[in-house]
Amino acid sequence: MIPAPVITSFTPNSGSAGAVVVLTGSNFGGTTQITFNGVVAPTFTVNSSTQITVTVPAGATSGPIVVTAAGGMGASETNFLVPPANDLCANALPLACGQTVTGSTTSATATGDPVDDCFETVDAGGVFYTIVGNGNPITVSTCSSTTNFDTKLFVYTGACGTFTCVGGNDDDPTCNPNGVASLVTFNTTAGTNYLVFVSGFDTETGDFTLSATCSTASSTPVITVLSPASGPVGTAVTLTGTDLNAVTSVTLNGTPVAGLNVVNPTTLTFTVPTGATTGNVVVATAFGTSNGQLFTVGTITAATNSTKSEFSIWPNPVAGKGLLHVKLAARATQATVTLRNVVGQLVSTRTFSGSETDLSMAGLSAGTYLLTVQTDRRTPTVQRVVVE
């Protein structure tokens, strides 16, 4: 009986169609067929009973190499890796406005990949696409239920090997149902080529769906409502308007706001920043600058002694590492205790039910603070707290 062929090793262990691979093993005499993950390789040479030279066929994918010889079939114990067609920057696949494509980073190499951070670190090997700018914002996204791994997405200009960062993203919170997919929106120059690089978090690889959405010409942004329209530093504000596309900045009386989040083209949120003063909120986008909407910045003031408080606190003064006990005048289904410094910056907050709770003073510097209690039945009341 003629023994079946045995593949003990092959070199290299990866390559694209056309690459030459040398198989080492035994019982290669009478070889009639070699396949790469089921795809027949038409070009091979049996050098001896222990060595074969074979060319990776077109259409091959990652998987075992199988030799069929006089004694039967023998498969490699490890997979031969075939990188995706667009593994190299020079082989970037075209992506058009409005197009959705599927792809994979499985077996992608790091050869020629970007190495510098671009809003996010570049971890795993990835694949390349190219899209031409239309002079308006473009959004590229892997947000799809068919994306089956934790992606990272990057956009660059420049030639392969001289990447200039435009934008990058790991996990976009708006990607539902896939919370670990990625989305990048970037302003474009008409006629400029942009490289889109899809990779994974850490060493993750897998299949993805990539879409490109291109905006058309937009109008100058308009602010219609600020809610609230006044508050201290640290206040969360929701801005409603129109044409809030490709936002480049939001300022309050000239000071950039904190925590800017563009929810959609009609809504964005931000936090009143440290150092802000009363004045107009202004939104700037790639298409122009909005009207100004007045926001009044003020500090929180405590209730006067003549005002009946809806809660009591003790001890006051309180030790810097101690607990401040808060007792409501009446039991509440839900109450929120908020501690701020005298310029309105949030220090601590707690929500509870019932009539009593404790608030830790650990880590606070000595000084005066303002404690606000908001219940489900009454308007907020404030008392001063002294931390020693």
VEXZA-729431 format. One line per 3 residues: for each residue x, y, z of N, C-alpha, C. Coordinates in pm, whole numbers. Each point is the difference from the previous one (the first is absolute). Example, Ala and Ser with C-alpha at 12.3 -4.5 7.8 and 13.67 -1.06 7.14 Angstrom:
BEGIN
1319 -569 780 -89 119 0 90 120 0 | -35 105 -72 82 119 6 -77 109 73
***
This chain:
BEGIN
85 -120 0 -85 120 0 88 125 0 | -34 94 -87 76 125 -8 -47 93 111 | 91 51 83 -42 89 108 -50 135 -52
-90 61 76 -55 131 -36 106 109 16 | -10 107 -77 97 109 13 -13 69 136 | 112 51 47 5 72 128 69 134 -22
-68 110 39 61 133 -7 51 34 139 | 130 13 14 56 32 132 21 150 19 | 23 73 -112 18 145 11 -17 63 -138
-16 131 -1 -2 75 -125 54 139 26 | 61 58 -102 57 133 14 -15 77 -132 | -40 127 8 -41 75 119 -134 -50 53
-41 52 117 -127 -47 57 -118 87 -41 | 27 102 -83 -108 84 -49 40 60 -134 | -99 43 -76 28 62 -128 -126 17 -82
6 90 -96 -114 26 -88 8 -88 -124 | -103 7 -83 -1 -76 -125 124 33 -81 | 67 -105 -50 123 18 -77 125 -25 80
-12 -3 134 117 -28 83 42 -145 -16 | 130 -25 8 54 -136 -13 25 -57 139 | -53 -121 23 10 -66 131 72 -133 -17
91 -29 91 72 -128 -1 -56 -88 111 | -51 -119 -39 -52 -97 95 108 -103 30 | 15 -33 127 94 -104 41 -78 -110 71
34 -125 -28 -71 -111 63 49 -132 -53 | -93 -91 -25 35 -133 -50 -113 -57 -84 | 35 -99 -80 -97 -74 -82 -70 90 -103
78 93 -60 -57 90 -99 0 -61 -141 | 51 -120 -15 5 -62 -132 -140 -19 -58 | -13 28 -129 -128 -17 -67 -103 105 36
46 118 44 -95 108 35 -79 44 -122 | -131 5 16 -88 40 -111 -73 132 26 | -9 42 127 -75 124 30 46 59 132
1 134 3 27 74 124 -106 109 12 | -58 13 118 -102 104 22 38 87 118 | -43 126 -8 14 96 110 -140 30 51
-34 -56 115 -134 16 58 -108 -34 -103 | 25 -106 -77 -97 -49 -96 14 55 -140 | 85 101 -21 20 59 -133 119 -68 -65
-22 -57 -119 104 -77 -68 112 92 -50 | 125 -44 25 118 71 -50 44 -66 -130 | -18 66 -114 34 -65 -127 149 -11 -27
80 81 70 144 2 -29 79 -54 119 | 63 -116 -18 87 -55 104 102 -93 -64 | 110 -20 72 107 -89 -46 39 -92 114
-1 -131 -26 44 -97 100 152 -13 -14 | 73 63 89 146 -2 -6 57 -134 41 | -67 -64 96 41 -132 47 -115 -57 83
20 -117 53 -105 -59 84 -16 74 132 | 91 94 28 -6 74 127 -18 150 -19 | -9 46 -126 -11 145 -21 -83 32 -125
-88 102 15 -82 49 -110 8 153 -1 | 10 57 -119 -10 145 -17 -135 29 -65 | -80 90 62 -135 26 -50 -28 149 3
-80 46 -96 -39 141 -7 -140 18 58 | -16 98 90 -131 26 61 -97 41 -110 | -114 -69 -11 -93 29 -110 -86 123 26
-52 57 -107 -95 111 13 -125 -50 71 | -52 83 89 -121 -37 74 26 -78 127 | 127 -30 29 32 -75 122 -31 84 123
-43 -68 105 -23 64 129 77 -76 107 | 5 56 119 75 -62 108 -59 -136 36 | 87 -98 19 -46 -134 35 110 -101 -24
-31 -128 13 102 -105 -15 40 -21 -146 | 122 -47 -18 48 -45 -131 -18 -152 -4 | -56 -50 -109 -25 -144 -13 70 -52 -126
77 -107 18 68 -66 -112 -69 -133 -28 | -34 -23 -127 -55 -129 -42 107 -70 -83 | 42 -118 46 107 -75 -66 -42 -145 -17
97 -84 -39 -30 -140 -27 -56 -71 122 | 44 41 119 -43 -68 121 -124 60 65 | -59 102 -61 -120 60 57 17 150 21
-61 53 106 2 144 27 66 29 134 | 72 111 5 62 45 124 -15 150 15 | -41 45 119 -25 143 23 101 55 101
31 128 -16 90 66 95 -71 16 134 | 77 -8 108 -59 15 134 -30 145 32 | 71 91 -64 -25 142 21 -52 62 -129
-67 113 13 -58 66 -117 102 88 -71 | -10 2 -131 73 98 -80 -86 126 -2 | 61 115 29 -75 124 12 7 81 -129
-116 35 -51 -10 83 -121 -55 136 41 | 80 106 -4 -50 132 39 -112 46 -93 | -87 89 49 -104 57 -87 62 72 -119
-76 14 -106 50 63 -123 48 142 25 | -64 71 96 37 138 29 81 11 129 | 79 -103 29 86 0 118 105 111 -9
53 24 -119 101 103 -19 -65 130 -45 | 57 112 45 -53 131 -36 -5 18 -151 | 101 -51 -70 5 15 -146 -115 -71 -69
-62 -96 70 -112 -75 -57 -134 42 59 | -8 124 50 -124 50 60 -116 -12 -98 | -114 -47 49 -118 -16 -84 -80 130 -4
-60 33 -113 -77 125 -10 -130 -8 79 | -35 110 64 -125 13 76 -68 127 -49 | -128 -9 -33 -71 115 -57 -106 51 96
-39 126 -17 -107 58 81 -127 -84 -14 | -61 -30 114 -123 -78 0 21 -149 -10 | 125 -45 -6 29 -142 -19 17 -71 134
-42 -126 5 23 -87 115 70 -126 -50 | 113 -34 63 78 -116 -42 25 -90 121 | 29 -125 -26 40 -93 105 148 -32 -17
65 -28 111 142 -32 -5 42 -79 121 | 129 -28 9 53 -78 112 143 42 27 | 36 -2 129 139 24 37 69 -130 40
-70 -113 -13 59 -129 33 123 -25 -88 | 110 -32 62 130 -26 -67 65 126 -53 | -55 119 31 65 124 -44 134 14 70
98 50 -74 132 23 57 15 146 41 | 110 31 65 28 138 38 95 66 -98 | 29 -66 -110 94 53 -98 -50 130 -61
77 107 18 -36 128 -57 -113 72 70 | -46 -53 115 -110 65 71 48 126 72 | -92 93 29 37 118 80 49 -45 138
92 75 56 53 -35 132 -25 108 104 | -21 124 -43 -22 109 95 -146 7 42 | -24 48 123 -136 17 50 -76 100 -88
-128 -28 -18 -88 90 -75 -133 4 75 | -5 80 106 -112 7 93 -11 -129 81 | 39 -111 -56 5 -130 66 133 -66 -37
43 -97 81 120 -75 -36 -34 -103 -108 | 97 -26 -87 -14 -104 -101 55 -129 60 | -87 -101 18 40 -123 68 26 -114 -98
-106 -50 -60 8 -120 -84 21 37 -146 | 41 -100 -80 8 19 -144 -138 28 -57 | -4 69 -113 -129 38 -56 0 3 -151
-108 56 -55 -18 7 -145 -35 143 -40 | 24 30 -129 -10 137 -48 -110 17 -105 | -62 118 5 -93 45 -103 37 143 -35
-46 47 -114 24 139 -38 -131 62 -47 | -22 125 40 -121 72 -38 39 143 -37 | -69 56 -99 31 134 -49 -93 101 66
58 107 55 -79 104 65 -87 76 -97 | -117 45 50 -92 78 -85 -13 144 47 | 87 42 94 -7 136 51 -93 16 117
-67 -108 40 -92 1 114 39 -112 97 | -59 -2 119 35 -105 96 -37 -140 -52 | 85 -96 33 -24 -141 -31 5 -79 130
-92 -94 15 0 -89 116 28 -142 -47 | 102 -63 58 27 -142 -26 -26 -74 130 | -57 -120 -11 -48 -67 120 1 -151 -17
34 -71 109 -14 -146 6 -119 -37 87 | -89 96 26 -117 -23 85 -99 -90 -72 | 5 -127 28 -89 -97 -65 -7 -125 86
-115 -65 -2 -16 -124 75 87 -112 -57 | 48 17 -123 84 -102 -62 149 21 29 | 35 110 64 138 19 46 18 -82 126
91 -99 -3 4 -98 109 124 9 89 | 67 117 0 112 17 92 12 147 36 | 87 29 96 20 136 50 91 74 -98
-60 86 -82 77 66 -106 64 130 48 | 100 44 -76 52 135 6 2 52 -143 | -29 130 -14 -14 59 -133 81 129 -7
78 14 -106 88 116 -15 -14 58 -141 | 21 132 -10 -4 68 -130 128 83 -13 | 63 -9 -118 126 70 -25 -3 67 -137
86 99 -15 36 50 -133 147 -33 -21 | 49 30 -120 141 -27 -29 18 -132 -72 | 124 -23 -43 33 -123 -72 22 -113 99
-5 -123 -51 29 -116 84 138 15 62 | 8 -21 130 127 13 71 23 137 58 | -76 100 -45 14 136 55 -138 48 44
-61 -76 89 -137 25 41 -12 128 83 | -99 83 -34 -33 118 79 -137 -21 62 | -4 1 133 -123 -32 72 -110 103 -26
-120 -50 -30 -119 84 -14 -98 -29 113 | -21 -127 31 -93 -36 107 12 -146 35 | -41 -34 123 5 -139 44 -103 -24 108
-44 -126 14 -101 -35 100 11 -148 34 | -25 -31 128 -5 -140 44 -146 -41 14 | -62 36 112 -140 -37 25 -88 124 -7
-93 2 -94 -91 114 -10 -129 -32 75 | -40 84 98 -118 -31 82 -131 -2 -78 | -1 59 -120 -124 0 -78 -14 -125 -86
101 -87 2 -5 -122 -81 -88 -105 67 | -122 -10 -42 -92 -101 52 -41 -92 -114 | -10 -133 24 14 -67 129 143 -34 37
96 34 -85 139 -37 26 71 115 69 | 19 -12 131 59 110 76 150 11 -11 | 65 -94 -70 146 5 -12 43 23 -145
-92 48 -82 34 38 -137 45 146 -1 | 40 48 -117 68 130 -8 -64 90 -104 | 16 132 21 -57 99 -91 89 124 0
32 49 -119 79 123 -14 -68 91 -100 | -26 125 40 -51 103 -90 112 103 -20 | 29 33 -124 111 91 -27 -36 94 -114
54 121 8 -18 97 -108 93 -35 -115 | -45 23 -122 80 -38 -116 24 118 -93 | 105 -16 -79 29 93 -109 -35 -70 -130
-75 65 -85 -44 -61 -125 120 -49 -81 | -7 -126 -45 104 -57 -84 116 -62 75 | 5 17 132 109 -58 79 -29 -145 33
101 -86 -13 -14 -141 36 23 -18 149 | -89 -74 64 12 -31 143 13 -151 17 | 94 -42 84 20 -141 30 -80 -36 124
-81 -104 -9 -77 -50 113 62 -133 42 | 42 -9 126 70 -118 50 -86 -66 108 | -37 -126 -22 -81 -76 95 89 -101 70
5 7 134 77 -97 76 -80 -39 124 | 67 -60 98 -71 -47 118 64 48 128 | -77 -5 108 51 31 133 93 -112 45
118 39 50 99 -97 48 36 -95 -115 | -29 -129 13 33 -96 -107 -126 -54 -67 | -114 63 21 -125 -53 -54 -6 14 -152
-53 -103 -64 -24 1 -144 -137 -59 -27 | -50 19 -121 -129 -58 -34 -59 63 -124 | -131 -20 -17 -72 51 -116 -72 130 36
-15 88 -97 -64 129 25 -81 44 -121 | -91 92 26 -71 72 -106 39 146 11 | 46 57 -110 47 139 -3 -90 81 -92
-49 113 50 -86 87 -81 61 139 -8 | -32 70 -109 45 137 -20 -121 87 -31 | -21 103 82 -110 94 -20 58 138 -24
-32 60 -112 56 130 -36 -107 108 9 | 29 103 77 -93 111 13 2 85 -126 | -112 64 -26 -6 99 -106 15 137 63
3 103 -81 18 135 51 -102 31 109 | 46 59 109 -86 29 114 -8 150 22 | -97 40 82 -20 141 29 73 39 128
8 128 23 59 52 123 -82 -48 119 | 64 -43 110 -75 -51 115 -82 110 68 | -111 -43 60 -88 93 72 -30 -59 137
17 82 107 -37 -41 135 -140 52 29 | -88 -90 46 -136 43 33 -26 0 150 | 53 -100 73 -30 -11 143 123 -49 75
25 59 118 96 -52 97 -79 -44 122 | 24 -120 47 -72 -49 118 97 -69 96 | 20 62 120 -54 129 46 75 115 -66
-49 121 23 64 119 -57 86 72 101 | 16 -59 119 85 59 102 45 -110 95 | 110 26 70 50 -96 96 147 22 28
52 -65 104 140 17 37 92 -87 -86 | 129 15 23 99 -88 -63 -35 -144 32 | 7 -86 -101 -34 -140 19 -141 -35 -41
-83 101 -32 -138 -27 -41 -3 -71 -135 | -80 -106 -10 -19 -71 -126 -106 73 -82 | 31 32 -125 -89 79 -85 -31 -79 -127
-127 4 -40 -41 -58 -128 -31 112 -97 | 64 -1 -115 -20 102 -102 -79 -61 -115 | -108 66 -37 -83 -45 -111 7 103 -112
8 -48 -123 8 92 -113 -13 -75 -131 | 58 57 -103 -2 -63 -132 139 6 -62 | 25 -94 -91 126 -5 -76 123 -7 90
-11 -82 105 115 -20 89 87 -112 -56 | 44 18 -125 83 -99 -69 146 43 2 | 90 -97 13 144 27 -4 37 113 94
-42 -12 127 28 103 100 150 4 28 | 58 119 -5 142 16 28 25 58 138 | -95 79 53 17 54 135 -133 54 51
-11 4 134 -111 67 68 63 83 111 | -32 127 5 58 88 102 -109 70 79 | 34 34 125 -87 79 87 73 128 34
-46 109 -57 65 131 16 149 -10 -32 | 32 -79 -103 138 -13 -47 78 -114 61 | -54 -65 104 70 -111 65 -51 -133 -55
88 -88 -49 -46 -130 -50 -73 -78 109 | -114 -58 -34 -77 -75 98 69 -133 30 | -43 -65 107 55 -131 38 -99 -109 -38
51 -122 -18 -86 -116 -21 -92 8 -119 | 47 60 -110 -85 16 -118 -36 -135 -60 | -130 -20 -27 -48 -123 -63 -108 37 -102
30 -22 -128 -97 27 -106 -88 -124 -13 | -124 11 45 -92 -115 0 -52 -28 -140 | -41 104 -69 -51 -11 -137 -1 140 -60
-41 17 -125 6 133 -63 -89 106 63 | -85 -37 98 -85 100 65 25 12 149 | 89 -82 56 20 0 145 146 -24 34
51 78 97 130 -29 58 -5 34 148 | 92 -57 76 6 26 144 141 43 37 | 10 76 109 131 42 49 -13 36 148
115 27 62 5 40 140 61 139 9 | -56 84 86 54 135 20 142 -14 54 | 100 56 -70 140 -23 37 48 92 112
106 -40 63 66 84 99 48 129 -67 | -22 111 65 43 128 -55 -102 67 -90 | -112 -67 -26 -101 59 -88 -70 116 69
-42 97 -80 -76 114 50 -126 16 -84 | -92 78 52 -127 22 -70 23 57 -139 | -70 -57 -97 14 47 -137 -67 -95 -96
29 17 -128 -66 -80 -103 69 -134 -21 | -82 -104 -19 48 -128 -48 0 6 -153 | 110 -40 -61 13 6 -145 53 -134 -51
-62 -53 -105 42 -125 -62 67 31 -133 | 119 -57 -20 70 14 -128 5 -137 -67 | -31 -5 -129 8 -124 -77 83 25 -125
14 -105 -80 73 15 -125 -72 91 -98 | -127 35 31 -80 78 -93 -29 142 48 | 50 35 118 -23 135 48 -16 7 150
-36 119 49 -14 26 144 -143 38 31 | -52 -55 109 -140 20 37 -26 138 59 | -126 25 24 -42 114 81 46 -23 144
2 105 81 33 -13 140 -125 -16 85 | 7 -87 100 -113 -21 91 52 22 143 | -65 90 74 49 41 131 -9 -113 102
112 -21 73 1 -90 115 58 79 117 | -72 -3 113 42 75 118 75 -94 95 | 125 34 28 82 -80 91 -5 65 137
-37 -77 101 -7 54 135 39 -104 101 | 34 43 120 32 -92 108 -125 -35 77 | 2 -114 66 -112 -40 84 6 75 131
-111 50 46 -4 68 129 -85 -80 97 | 44 -2 124 -71 -78 101 -121 77 51 | -94 -75 54 -119 62 57 37 85 121
-70 110 20 25 84 116 -57 -66 124 | 41 47 115 -46 -59 125 -151 12 17 | -59 99 -69 -144 20 14 -80 -97 -86
71 -68 -91 -69 -94 -88 -6 -137 67 | -117 -56 5 -15 -132 62 64 -105 -88 | 94 -75 57 69 -103 -77 -82 -128 0
8 -72 -109 -72 -127 -13 84 -117 50 | 121 29 54 83 -108 53 94 56 105 | 55 -88 82 98 37 100 126 -83 -21
116 55 41 127 -69 -17 81 10 128 | 79 -103 27 93 2 112 106 -108 -20 | 119 17 60 49 122 66 35 106 -104
-2 122 38 34 110 -89 58 113 84 | 133 20 -2 101 -53 -92 18 -152 14 | 54 -60 -110 22 -143 -5 148 -26 -30
54 -106 58 140 -34 -23 23 -39 -146 | 120 27 -49 31 -25 -141 -13 -145 -42 | 11 -95 93 -15 -140 -35 -126 -61 61
-87 86 52 -118 -49 68 -120 -16 -90 | -114 -31 64 -127 -15 -70 -92 114 39 | -69 55 -99 -101 102 25 -136 -68 -6
-75 10 109 -132 -63 6 -105 98 -50 | -84 -46 -91 -106 83 -58 -134 -62 37 | -89 81 58 -133 -48 38 -105 91 -60
-93 -58 -75 -106 77 -63 -110 31 100 | -71 110 -25 -113 36 85 -115 -97 -20 | -7 -61 -118 -106 -98 -29 59 -110 -87
-51 -119 16 47 -114 -77 -25 22 -150 | 95 -41 -83 -13 19 -145 16 -133 -72 | -75 -16 -108 17 -118 -84 137 1 -66
43 120 -40 134 15 -57 52 139 33 | 123 7 45 64 128 29 143 -5 -51 | 48 114 -47 137 10 -50 74 106 79
113 -40 58 86 91 76 120 34 -88 | 24 130 -19 111 45 -84 88 96 77 | 131 -25 -2 96 87 68 86 70 -104
4 134 6 82 79 -91 89 94 78 | 110 43 -64 80 104 64 -64 135 -24 | 59 106 51 -68 130 -2 -7 62 -139
74 -55 -98 -13 51 -136 -89 -90 -84 | -65 -97 66 -100 -81 -69 50 -129 -60 | 127 -35 18 51 -124 -57 -49 -120 81
-46 -103 -71 -52 -120 65 112 -75 71 | -24 -34 127 97 -74 81 -48 -142 26 | -129 -13 37 -53 -132 33 -151 1 -16
-57 -117 -28 -145 -10 -10 -45 -139 41 | -122 -9 53 -56 -129 40 -151 7 -9 | -61 -107 -50 -146 -11 -6 -45 -109 96
-105 28 78 -46 -98 98 -151 12 18 | -57 -97 69 -142 6 36 -10 -8 152 | -109 52 54 -18 2 145 16 140 53
61 12 118 12 133 61 141 34 45 | 96 -97 -4 134 28 50 105 -67 -88 | 118 63 -5 114 -58 -68 128 63 53
114 -60 -32 131 53 37 78 31 -126 | 76 108 5 83 41 -113 144 10 49 | 91 -73 -66 139 -2 42 71 129 -39
81 51 91 80 120 -26 145 -36 -33 | 27 -129 -16 137 -45 -25 56 64 -127 | 122 48 11 68 58 -115 -30 146 -26
-89 61 79 -34 141 -23 97 92 73 | 35 109 -65 83 101 63 -83 80 100 | 66 55 100 -70 84 97 -59 121 -70
-121 39 41 -64 115 -61 -150 -8 9 | -66 93 -69 -146 7 2 -57 -62 -127 | -105 -80 18 -67 -66 -111 -150 26 9
-70 -25 -109 -144 21 -5 -70 -132 -28 | -89 -40 92 -71 -127 -10 -144 27 -46 | -37 -63 -112 -136 15 -54 -74 -132 15
-126 8 44 -85 -118 7 -121 23 -89 | -20 -91 -94 -115 5 -91 -83 -127 23 | -125 17 41 -87 -116 19 -103 -6 -111
-75 -109 -1 -101 -18 -103 -124 86 24 | -5 67 115 -122 75 32 24 148 23 | 127 42 15 26 138 36 110 60 -87
7 133 -1 104 69 -74 132 -14 74 | 114 15 -69 129 -18 65 25 102 111 | 65 -44 107 44 91 106 148 -22 23
67 105 50 146 -1 10 43 41 140 | 105 -65 52 62 41 125 151 -1 -17 | 65 88 79 146 3 -1 56 -111 87
110 -59 -46 72 -103 75 144 46 13 | 54 -6 122 139 36 23 79 -128 26 | 102 -23 -82 88 -116 17 128 47 66
37 -65 110 121 40 73 118 -87 -38
***
